[in-house]
Amino acid sequence: MEIRRTVLDLREYKRERCIGKGGFGIAFLCKGRDGKKCVIKEIYVGHLPDDEVVTSCKEAAILSSLKHPNIIEYKNHAVIDKFLFIVMEYAPDGDLSEYILKIQPDPPEKKIVALLAQLVAGIAYIHENGIVHRDICAKNVLIGRGEVLKLSDFGVSKRLESISSGAVAGNPMNFAPELCWGGKATPASDIWALGCLLHHMVKGSLPFTAPSLAGVVRTIVSSGPVRLPGYSRLLCELQRSLLAKEPRARPTADQLLAHPLLAIPVLEAGLPRPLQVSEFEFYGI
């Protein structure tokens, strides 16, 4: 994978409005001199050690080299006056949490499977490139033209959020059991979060909730299988595999691409992830 080295000139962009703000930075909708819209994230790094800033820039450079229809494109980056600026693709149709509200209640399974196939394709691609998302949830899935789902808010910005706060990044209600016990985020914990997101898409709510953080953790580590009544056996079994308590029992994203429910939608969408016949063995086919 070739890593592009580019120079960022902020004078080429005009800010239109703020579209996001958090403890780790701020995001603006901007327009370039070519008239195209983009998002520029500003992340304060002045309080970080030099080696962390260098690592973040290297990671941003790697992210800029990734190309897949189901991830937000990182276009450019630079550190200017103690801020890390990241220029990203703009997705005009909001995020998946807004879309989920529109398709409730009881969305058709065909729609859910089509959405899930796109998510799995994007997750498989970043995992293949050694990147763990750390916070897969509806708010972090943006929607491009033609209802194309795009994973967002991963990589360097999520890692810096974790460093700045001193806590594991992400929504605790999506934490895998191993994260609740203090473990590190891995591809398997991303798959658990995908299982939570699948439940959110189907039922309009997350599967593990409680009034307190302690209650959420207790529910995650001790609750029984989550059910999706009214949907096919294949989808229910897939959901159970995503939310397996043991990380090694969860399928990888590559294996999910070969799932009987997802293989055909992936191919029909022309998503750039070839399927290996051996991957069907995970499902006993």
ABEGO torsion letter per residue (X at the ends): XBBBBBBBBAAABBBABBABBBAAEBBBBBBBAAGBBBBBBBBBAAABBAAAAAAAAAAAAAAAABBBAABBBBABBBBBGGBBBBBBBBBAAEBAAAAAAAAOBGBBAAAAAAAAAAAAAAAAAAAAAGBBAGBBBAAABBBBBGGBBBBBGBEAAAAAAAAAAGBBBEBAAABBAAAAAGBBBBAAAAAAAAAAAAAAAAAGBBABBBABAAAAAAAAAABBBBBBBGBBAAAAAAAAAAABABAAABBBAAAAAABAAAAAAAAAAGBBBBBBAAAAAAAGX
